[in-house]
Amino acid sequence: MEIFYYVVFGGLSVVVAAMEFSKNSKDRINTSSAFNSFKNNYLVVYSLMMAGDWLQGPYVYFLYKHYGFGQAEIGRLFIAGFGSSMLFGTIVGSLADKQGRKRASVTYCITYILSCMTKHSPQYNVLMLGRVLGGIATSLLFSAFESWLVAEHNKRGFEQQWLSVTFSKAIFFGNGLVAIVSGLFANLLTDNLGFGPVAPFDAAACFLAIGMTIILSSWGENYGDPSESKDLFTQFKIAATAISSDEKIALLGAIQSLFEGSMYTFVFLWTPALSPNDEDIPHGFIFATFMLGSMLGSSIASRLMTRSSLKVESYMQVVFGVASVSLLLPVITSYLVAPSTVKGGGISFGGCIQMIGFCIFEACVGIFWPSIMKMRSQYIPEEARSTIMNFFRIPLNIFVCVVLYNVSAFPMTSMFTMCSVFLFLASLLQRRLMGLAESHKSRTIEHLMRERDTEAEPLTA
């Protein structure tokens, strides 16, 4: 079945290349040279930040195993990371809004570099500290950089539509190409060059240091609300009020939590799903294939977001529906395809079907990221952007911690069914969000027309 991986990987590579090189004038947005310089600077920094994250991912579990820890101890380390992100995420998000997003981005680099340094110690408490630092860094990665980008983009007076260009390129490179290269580079350092399982973490620290240098030398500072009269509690209150008073923001947070919760659960489940009988599967090659699927999705998203007639709120309903069906495939194959009972060997026929479904899901992930970024830029108020974005991650982190703690308590088919249901709910909530957005747009147009008619009345009188 090894040829199956090459067919899928090669097919996705061809499709991604064709998507990128076949773009015509309708798929491109005419931008200024000043914006292109700004965009490229951000993409370099974002790619370095993501490289620092992706280099660590494939070897975290392996390193803990290398130090002699069991599955239960490793599970507690992972829970500590998500728990840290949940507990400290909102605080660091509020500090980013109040103290500055550039400063928060530099803090991310320093915190993650310190987390990488703890990997040199085999002491459990030191590794636990590293997971806590990593959780804080993750909260900053998924809030501070996007908040800085949106605020700086608007401050420089660039067209609002140009944001979608930066978002789609950031996901294409940062969550696609960089992920593939980082995985191969980490494998080279650890296995081919024999530097051991700590080497990817040292390389990650180097990339983070380079990115921090660029931030310090070329980024300007921006804030959500720098007023001295507003403390952290007031920032939390502003964020909570914005979420509770605007249904669109609350729906956006629920949609994000449902999708990302399903996505992180999938990260834990895909390996045992494809090798239930300890089949010999090439993990690195499959990971690279998934990342190609994500790149394909981001390329599709860049085309969709350039069409002014097509709204993000509209096509994301379909994306969530497709994602729901794709994660239901393991459940369907468990009933329709006889499970293999042979230990070892290659991937089974049912595994091949699931692999195709998982690649489709990763394409949906590639569409999701730039699209949710675009919606967040439209609906989340600037004065508490980072705070609200980290509020969204609280239910996500609670969910992931619960799943990690109980991952062996439920059949795998139940876990995939749960993810599929969550994604279907996200599709329904997305439909509701689209209805509210259209209703708000209609009321705005009607209000502007009334104002115009009122201003015209004295002239006609």
CORKA-V214527 format. One record per pair of residues at least 12 apart in sequence whose C-alpha atoms are under 10 Angstrom apart, sorted by the first residue. I is the first residue (numbers start at 0). J is the second residue. If there is no record, write none. Layout:
I;J, I;J
This chain:
0;280, 0;344, 0;345, 0;346, 0;347, 0;348, 0;351, 1;279, 1;280, 1;281, 1;345, 1;346, 3;346, 3;351, 3;354, 4;280, 4;281, 4;284, 4;285, 4;288, 4;346, 4;351, 4;354, 5;284, 5;285, 5;288, 7;285, 7;288, 7;289, 7;291, 7;292, 7;351, 7;354, 7;355, 7;358, 8;284, 8;285, 8;287, 8;288, 8;289, 8;290, 8;291, 8;292, 8;358, 9;288, 9;291, 10;288, 10;291, 11;288, 11;289, 11;290, 11;291, 11;292, 11;293, 11;294, 11;295, 11;358, 12;288, 12;291, 12;292, 12;294, 12;295, 14;291, 14;292, 14;295, 15;291, 15;292, 15;293, 15;294, 15;295, 15;296, 15;297, 15;298, 15;299, 16;294, 16;295, 16;298, 17;295, 18;295, 18;298, 18;299, 18;302, 19;295, 19;298, 19;299, 19;301, 19;302, 22;298, 22;302, 23;302, 25;302, 25;305, 25;306, 26;301, 26;302, 26;303, 26;304, 26;305, 26;306, 27;164, 27;301, 27;302, 27;304, 27;305, 27;306, 28;160, 28;161, 28;163, 28;164, 28;301, 28;302, 28;304, 28;305, 28;306, 29;161, 30;157, 30;158, 30;160, 30;161, 30;164, 31;157, 31;158, 31;161, 33;155, 33;157, 34;152, 34;155, 34;156, 34;157, 34;158, 34;161, 34;162, 34;165, 35;161, 35;164, 35;165, 37;148, 37;151, 37;152, 37;155, 37;165, 37;217, 37;218, 38;148, 38;152, 38;161, 38;162, 38;164, 38;165, 38;166, 38;168, 38;169, 39;165, 39;168, 39;169, 40;213, 40;214, 40;217, 40;218, 41;144, 41;145, 41;147, 41;148, 41;165, 41;169, 41;213, 41;214, 41;217, 41;218, 42;165, 42;166, 42;168, 42;169, 42;170, 42;172, 42;173, 43;169, 43;172, 43;173, 43;210, 43;213, 44;144, 44;169, 44;173, 44;206, 44;207, 44;209, 44;210, 44;211, 44;212, 44;213, 44;214, 45;140, 45;144, 45;145, 45;169, 45;170, 45;172, 45;173, 45;174, 45;210, 46;169, 46;170, 46;171, 46;172, 46;173, 46;174, 46;175, 46;176, 46;177, 46;178, 46;206, 46;207, 46;210, 47;173, 47;177, 47;203, 47;205, 47;206, 47;207, 47;208, 47;209, 47;210, 47;211, 48;104, 48;107, 48;108, 48;111, 48;140, 48;144, 48;173, 48;177, 48;203, 48;204, 48;206, 48;207, 48;208, 48;209, 48;210, 48;211, 49;140, 49;169, 49;170, 49;172, 49;173, 49;174, 49;175, 49;177, 49;178, 49;181, 49;203, 49;206, 49;207, 50;173, 50;174, 50;176, 50;177, 50;178, 50;179, 50;180, 50;181, 50;182, 50;202, 50;203, 50;204, 50;206, 50;207, 51;108, 51;111, 51;112, 51;115, 51;177, 51;178, 51;181, 51;199, 51;200, 51;201, 51;202, 51;203, 51;204, 51;205, 51;206, 51;207, 51;208, 51;210, 52;111, 52;133, 52;136, 52;137, 52;140, 52;173, 52;178, 52;181, 52;200, 52;203, 52;204, 52;206, 52;207, 53;173, 53;174, 53;177, 53;178, 53;179, 53;180, 53;181, 53;182, 53;185, 53;199, 53;200, 53;203, 54;177, 54;178, 54;179, 54;180, 54;181, 54;182, 54;183, 54;184, 54;185, 54;186, 54;198, 54;199, 54;200, 54;201, 54;202, 54;203, 54;204, 54;206, 55;115, 55;181, 55;182, 55;185, 55;196, 55;197, 55;198, 55;199, 55;200, 55;201, 55;202, 55;203, 55;204, 56;178, 56;181, 56;182, 56;185, 56;199, 56;200, 57;181, 57;182, 57;185, 57;186, 57;196, 57;199, 57;282, 57;283, 57;286, 58;182, 58;185, 58;186, 58;189, 58;196, 58;197, 58;198, 58;199, 58;200, 59;73, 59;77, 59;118, 59;196, 59;197, 59;199, 59;200, 60;73, 60;74, 60;76, 60;77, 61;73, 61;196, 61;197, 62;118, 62;119, 62;121, 62;195, 62;196, 62;197, 63;76, 63;118, 63;121, 63;123, 63;126, 63;196, 65;121, 65;195, 65;196, 66;120, 66;121, 66;122, 66;123, 67;121, 68;121, 68;123, 71;404, 72;123, 73;123, 73;127, 74;400, 74;403, 74;404, 74;406, 75;127, 75;130, 75;400, 75;403, 75;404, 76;123, 76;124, 76;126, 76;127, 76;128, 76;129, 76;130, 76;131, 77;127, 77;130, 77;131, 77;134, 77;399, 77;400, 77;403, 77;404, 78;127, 78;130, 78;131, 78;134, 78;396, 78;397, 78;399, 78;400, 78;401, 78;402, 78;403, 78;404, 79;127, 79;128, 79;129, 79;130, 79;131, 79;132, 79;133, 79;134, 79;400, 80;127, 80;128, 80;129, 80;130, 80;131, 80;132, 80;133, 80;134, 80;135, 80;136, 80;137, 80;396, 80;400, 81;130, 81;131, 81;133, 81;134, 81;135, 81;137, 81;138, 81;392, 81;393, 81;395, 81;396, 81;397, 81;398, 81;399, 81;400, 81;403, 82;130, 82;131, 82;134, 82;135, 82;393, 82;396, 82;397, 82;399, 82;400, 83;130, 83;131, 83;132, 83;133, 83;134, 83;135, 83;136, 83;137, 83;138, 83;396, 84;130, 84;131, 84;132, 84;133, 84;134, 84;135, 84;136, 84;137, 84;138, 84;139, 84;389, 84;392, 84;393, 84;395, 84;396, 84;397, 85;134, 85;135, 85;138, 85;389, 85;390, 85;391, 85;392, 85;393, 85;394, 85;395, 85;396, 85;397, 85;400, 86;131, 86;134, 86;135, 86;138, 86;393, 86;396, 86;397, 87;131, 87;132, 87;134, 87;135, 87;136, 87;138, 87;139, 87;389, 87;393, 88;134, 88;135, 88;136, 88;137, 88;138, 88;139, 88;141, 88;142, 88;385, 88;386, 88;388, 88;389, 88;390, 88;391, 88;392, 88;393, 88;396, 89;135, 89;138, 89;139, 89;142, 89;231, 89;234, 89;235, 89;238, 89;385, 89;386, 89;387, 89;388, 89;389, 89;390, 89;391, 89;392, 89;393, 90;135, 90;138, 90;231, 90;232, 90;234, 90;235, 90;385, 90;386, 90;389, 90;390, 91;103, 91;106, 91;107, 91;135, 91;136, 91;138, 91;139, 91;142, 91;143, 91;231, 91;385, 91;386, 91;389, 92;135, 92;138, 92;139, 92;141, 92;142, 92;143, 92;146, 92;231, 92;234, 92;235, 92;383, 92;384, 92;385, 92;386, 92;387, 92;388, 92;389, 92;390, 93;143, 93;223, 93;224, 93;230, 93;231, 93;232, 93;233, 93;234, 93;235, 93;238, 93;382, 93;383, 93;384, 93;385, 93;386, 93;387, 93;388, 93;389, 93;390, 94;143, 94;222, 94;223, 94;225, 94;230, 94;231, 94;234, 94;383, 94;385, 94;386, 95;139, 95;142, 95;143, 95;144, 95;146, 95;147, 95;221, 95;222, 95;223, 95;224, 95;225, 95;383, 95;384, 95;385, 95;386, 96;142, 96;143, 96;146, 96;147, 96;221, 96;222, 96;223, 96;224, 96;225, 96;231, 96;234, 96;381, 96;382, 96;383, 96;384, 96;385, 96;386, 96;387, 97;221, 97;222, 97;223, 97;224, 97;225, 97;226, 97;227, 97;229, 97;230, 97;231, 97;234, 97;382, 97;383, 97;385, 97;386, 98;220, 98;221, 98;222, 98;223, 98;224, 98;225, 98;226, 99;143, 99;146, 99;147, 99;219, 99;220, 99;221, 99;222, 99;223, 99;224, 99;225, 100;139, 100;142, 100;143, 100;144, 100;145, 100;146, 100;147, 100;148, 100;150, 100;151, 100;218, 100;219, 100;220, 100;221, 100;222, 100;223, 100;385, 101;143, 101;144, 101;146, 101;147, 101;148, 101;211, 101;214, 101;215, 101;218, 101;219, 101;220, 101;221, 101;222, 102;143, 102;147, 102;214, 102;215, 102;218, 102;219, 102;220, 102;221, 102;222, 103;136, 103;139, 103;140, 103;142, 103;143, 103;144, 103;147, 103;220, 104;136, 104;139, 104;140, 104;142, 104;143, 104;144, 104;145, 104;147, 104;210, 104;211, 104;214, 104;215, 105;139, 105;143, 105;144, 105;207, 105;208, 105;210, 105;211, 105;212, 105;214, 105;215, 106;135, 106;136, 106;139, 106;140, 106;143, 106;211, 107;132, 107;133, 107;135, 107;136, 107;137, 107;138, 107;139, 107;140, 107;143, 107;144, 107;207, 107;211, 108;136, 108;139, 108;140, 108;204, 108;206, 108;207, 108;208, 108;209, 108;210, 108;211, 108;212, 108;214, 109;132, 109;136, 109;204, 109;207, 109;208, 109;211, 110;129, 110;131, 110;132, 110;133, 110;134, 110;135, 110;136, 110;137, 110;139, 111;129, 111;130, 111;132, 111;133, 111;134, 111;135, 111;136, 111;137, 111;140, 111;200, 111;203, 111;204, 111;207, 111;208, 112;129, 112;132, 112;133, 112;136, 112;200, 112;201, 112;203, 112;204, 112;205, 112;206, 112;207, 112;208, 113;128, 113;129, 113;132, 113;133, 113;204, 114;126, 114;127, 114;128, 114;129, 114;130, 114;131, 114;132, 114;133, 114;134, 114;135, 114;136, 114;200, 114;204, 115;129, 115;130, 115;132, 115;133, 115;197, 115;198, 115;199, 115;200, 115;201, 115;202, 115;203, 115;204, 116;129, 116;197, 116;200, 116;201, 116;204, 117;129, 117;130, 117;132, 117;197, 117;200, 118;130, 118;196, 118;197, 118;198, 118;200, 118;201, 119;196, 119;197, 119;198, 119;200, 119;201, 120;197, 138;385, 138;388, 138;389, 138;392, 139;385, 139;389, 141;385, 141;388, 141;389, 141;392, 142;384, 142;385, 142;386, 142;387, 142;388, 142;389, 142;392, 143;384, 143;385, 143;386, 143;388, 143;389, 144;385, 145;166, 145;372, 145;375, 145;376, 145;384, 145;385, 145;388, 146;221, 146;222, 146;223, 146;372, 146;375, 146;376, 146;381, 146;383, 146;384, 146;385, 146;386, 146;388, 147;218, 147;219, 147;220, 147;221, 147;222, 147;223, 147;384, 147;385, 148;162, 148;165, 148;166, 148;221, 148;376, 149;162, 149;221, 149;372, 149;373, 149;375, 149;376, 149;377, 149;381, 149;384, 150;220, 150;221, 150;222, 150;223, 150;376, 150;381, 150;382, 150;384, 151;218, 151;219, 151;220, 151;221, 151;222, 152;165, 154;221, 159;373, 159;376, 159;377, 160;304, 160;305, 160;307, 160;373, 161;304, 161;305, 162;304, 162;369, 162;372, 162;373, 162;376, 163;300, 163;301, 163;302, 163;303, 163;304, 163;305, 163;369, 163;370, 163;372, 163;373, 163;374, 163;376, 164;300, 164;301, 164;302, 164;304, 164;305, 164;369, 164;373, 165;301, 165;369, 166;297, 166;300, 166;301, 166;368, 166;369, 166;370, 166;371, 166;372, 166;373, 167;294, 167;296, 167;297, 167;298, 167;299, 167;300, 167;301, 167;302, 167;304, 167;365, 167;366, 167;367, 167;368, 167;369, 167;370, 167;372, 167;373, 168;294, 168;297, 168;298, 168;300, 168;301, 168;369, 169;297, 169;368, 169;369, 170;293, 170;294, 170;296, 170;297, 170;298, 170;300, 170;301, 170;364, 170;365, 170;366, 170;367, 170;368, 170;369, 171;290, 171;291, 171;293, 171;294, 171;295, 171;296, 171;297, 171;298, 171;300, 171;301, 171;365, 171;366, 171;368, 171;369, 172;294, 172;297, 173;294, 174;290, 174;291, 174;293, 174;294, 174;297, 174;364, 174;365, 174;368, 175;287, 175;288, 175;289, 175;290, 175;291, 175;292, 175;293, 175;294, 175;295, 175;296, 175;297, 175;365, 176;287, 176;290, 176;291, 176;293, 176;294, 177;290, 178;286, 178;287, 178;289, 178;290, 178;291, 178;294, 179;283, 179;284, 179;286, 179;287, 179;288, 179;289, 179;290, 179;291, 180;287, 181;199, 181;202, 181;203, 181;287, 182;199, 182;283, 182;284, 182;286, 182;287, 183;283, 183;284, 183;287, 184;199, 184;202, 185;197, 185;198, 185;199, 185;200, 185;202, 185;203, 186;198, 186;199, 186;283, 187;199, 188;202, 222;381, 222;382, 222;383, 222;384, 222;385, 223;380, 223;381, 223;382, 223;383, 223;384, 223;385, 223;386, 224;381, 224;382, 224;383, 224;384, 225;382, 231;386, 234;382, 234;383, 234;386, 234;387, 235;383, 235;386, 235;387, 235;390, 236;383, 237;380, 237;382, 237;383, 237;386, 237;387, 238;379, 238;380, 238;382, 238;383, 238;384, 238;385, 238;386, 238;387, 238;388, 238;389, 238;390, 239;383, 239;386, 239;387, 239;390, 241;379, 241;380, 241;383, 241;387, 242;379, 242;387, 242;390, 242;391, 245;378, 245;379, 246;431, 246;432, 246;435, 247;374, 247;378, 247;379, 247;428, 247;429, 247;431, 247;432, 247;433, 247;434, 247;435, 247;436, 248;374, 248;375, 248;377, 248;378, 248;379, 248;380, 248;387, 248;391, 248;432, 249;379, 249;387, 249;391, 249;432, 250;425, 250;428, 250;429, 250;431, 250;432, 251;371, 251;374, 251;375, 251;378, 251;379, 251;388, 251;391, 251;425, 251;428, 251;429, 251;432, 252;371, 252;375, 252;387, 252;388, 252;389, 252;390, 252;391, 252;392, 252;393, 252;394, 252;395, 253;391, 253;392, 253;394, 253;395, 253;424, 253;425, 253;428, 253;429, 254;319, 254;371, 254;391, 254;421, 254;422, 254;424, 254;425, 254;426, 254;427, 254;428, 254;429, 254;432, 255;367, 255;368, 255;371, 255;388, 255;391, 255;392, 255;394, 255;395, 255;425, 256;391, 256;392, 256;393, 256;394, 256;395, 256;396, 256;398, 256;421, 256;425, 257;394, 257;395, 257;398, 257;418, 257;419, 257;420, 257;421, 257;422, 257;423, 257;424, 257;425, 257;426, 258;319, 258;322, 258;323, 258;364, 258;367, 258;395, 258;418, 258;419, 258;421, 258;422, 258;423, 258;424, 258;425, 258;426, 259;364, 259;367, 259;368, 259;392, 259;395, 259;396, 259;398, 259;399, 259;418, 259;421, 259;422, 260;392, 260;394, 260;395, 260;396, 260;397, 260;398, 260;399, 260;402, 260;418, 260;421, 260;422, 261;322, 261;323, 261;326, 261;395, 261;398, 261;399, 261;414, 261;415, 261;417, 261;418, 261;419, 261;420, 261;421, 261;422, 262;322, 262;326, 262;360, 262;361, 262;364, 262;399, 262;418, 262;422, 263;395, 263;396, 263;398, 263;399, 263;402, 263;403, 263;418, 264;398, 264;399, 264;402, 264;403, 264;406, 264;414, 264;415, 264;417, 264;418, 265;326, 265;357, 265;360, 265;414, 265;415, 265;418, 267;399, 267;402, 267;403, 267;406, 268;406, 268;411, 268;414, 268;415, 269;285, 269;329, 269;353, 269;354, 269;357, 269;411, 269;415, 270;282, 270;285, 271;411, 272;329, 272;349, 272;350, 272;353, 272;354, 272;411, 272;412, 272;415, 273;329, 273;345, 273;346, 273;347, 273;349, 273;350, 273;351, 273;352, 273;353, 273;354, 274;342, 274;343, 274;344, 274;345, 274;346, 274;347, 274;350, 275;338, 275;339, 275;340, 275;341, 275;342, 275;343, 275;346, 275;347, 275;350, 275;411, 276;338, 276;339, 276;340, 276;341, 276;342, 276;343, 276;344, 276;345, 276;346, 276;347, 277;341, 277;342, 277;343, 277;344, 277;345, 277;346, 278;339, 278;341, 278;342, 278;343, 278;344, 278;345, 278;346, 278;347, 278;350, 279;342, 279;343, 279;344, 279;345, 279;346, 280;343, 280;344, 280;345, 280;346, 281;345, 281;346, 285;354, 285;358, 286;358, 288;354, 288;357, 288;358, 288;361, 289;354, 289;355, 289;357, 289;358, 289;359, 289;360, 289;361, 289;362, 289;364, 290;358, 290;361, 290;362, 290;364, 290;365, 291;358, 291;361, 291;362, 291;365, 292;357, 292;358, 292;359, 292;360, 292;361, 292;362, 292;363, 292;364, 292;365, 293;358, 293;359, 293;360, 293;361, 293;362, 293;363, 293;364, 293;365, 293;366, 293;367, 293;368, 294;361, 294;362, 294;363, 294;364, 294;365, 294;366, 295;358, 295;359, 295;361, 295;362, 295;363, 295;364, 295;365, 295;366, 296;359, 296;360, 296;361, 296;362, 296;363, 296;364, 296;365, 296;366, 296;367, 296;368, 296;369, 297;361, 297;362, 297;363, 297;364, 297;365, 297;366, 297;367, 297;368, 297;369, 297;370, 298;362, 298;365, 298;366, 299;362, 299;363, 299;365, 299;366, 300;314, 300;315, 300;362, 300;363, 300;365, 300;366, 300;367, 300;368, 300;369, 300;370, 301;366, 301;369, 301;370, 303;366, 303;370, 304;369, 304;370, 304;373, 310;370, 310;433, 311;367, 311;369, 311;370, 311;371, 311;373, 311;374, 311;429, 311;433, 312;370, 312;371, 312;373, 312;374, 312;429, 312;430, 312;431, 312;432, 312;433, 312;434, 312;436, 312;437, 313;429, 313;430, 313;432, 313;433, 313;434, 314;366, 314;370, 314;426, 314;429, 314;430, 314;433, 315;363, 315;366, 315;367, 315;370, 315;371, 315;425, 315;426, 315;429, 315;430, 315;433, 316;422, 316;423, 316;425, 316;426, 316;427, 316;428, 316;429, 316;430, 316;431, 316;432, 316;433, 317;363, 317;423, 317;426, 317;429, 317;430, 318;360, 318;362, 318;363, 318;364, 318;366, 318;367, 318;422, 318;425, 318;426, 319;360, 319;363, 319;364, 319;366, 319;367, 319;419, 319;421, 319;422, 319;423, 319;424, 319;425, 319;426, 319;427, 319;429, 320;363, 320;419, 320;420, 320;422, 320;423, 320;424, 320;425, 320;426, 320;427, 321;356, 321;359, 321;360, 321;362, 321;363, 321;419, 321;422, 321;423, 321;426, 322;356, 322;357, 322;359, 322;360, 322;361, 322;362, 322;363, 322;364, 322;418, 322;419, 322;422, 322;423, 322;426, 323;360, 323;363, 323;415, 323;416, 323;417, 323;418, 323;419, 323;420, 323;421, 323;422, 323;423, 323;424, 323;425, 323;426, 324;356, 324;359, 324;360, 324;416, 324;418, 324;419, 324;420, 324;422, 324;423, 325;353, 325;354, 325;355, 325;356, 325;357, 325;358, 325;359, 325;360, 325;361, 325;363, 325;415, 325;419, 326;353, 326;356, 326;357, 326;359, 326;360, 326;412, 326;414, 326;415, 326;416, 326;417, 326;418, 326;419, 326;420, 326;422, 327;353, 327;356, 327;357, 327;412, 327;413, 327;414, 327;415, 327;416, 327;417, 327;418, 327;419, 327;420, 328;349, 328;350, 328;352, 328;353, 328;354, 328;355, 328;356, 328;357, 328;412, 328;415, 328;416, 328;419, 329;349, 329;350, 329;352, 329;353, 329;354, 329;356, 329;357, 329;411, 329;412, 329;413, 329;415, 329;416, 330;353, 330;411, 330;412, 330;413, 330;414, 330;415, 330;416, 330;419, 331;349, 331;353, 331;412, 331;416, 332;348, 332;349, 332;350, 332;352, 332;353, 332;412, 333;349, 333;350, 333;412, 335;349, 336;348, 336;349, 336;350, 336;352, 337;349, 338;350, 375;387, 375;388, 378;436, 402;414
